[in-house]
């Protein structure tokens, strides 16, 4: 499996979580509950971003991909992680909700850019063989058994 396919699959799981957070957070009055939701999202989303940066974006950069696009993608990862940290550290429910919902909104926009621009560029710059190789590295890091192709 190509790493871009694996990352797209992760996006799909995140979209369901984003939908649920957008539905429930406006009615949540407990800062502790919002912090817990932010921590759960951060646990998955930050590792997702780190895998993209380390496995895919670094390899794309070495392959001659547009550094400006990759720098922007990595900066967005940092921004989203910062919002999640802010939500986790807030004692004020409204401030925590605002930071978490902003992180969700930024993540949605970020995923759209990856899906429309970064992942197709990865296919062009790296090709299926390298993307499949990176998919195998992803599976090891995620402890997912892909089986034999």
Beta strands, then each sheet from edge to edge (+ up, - down):
end
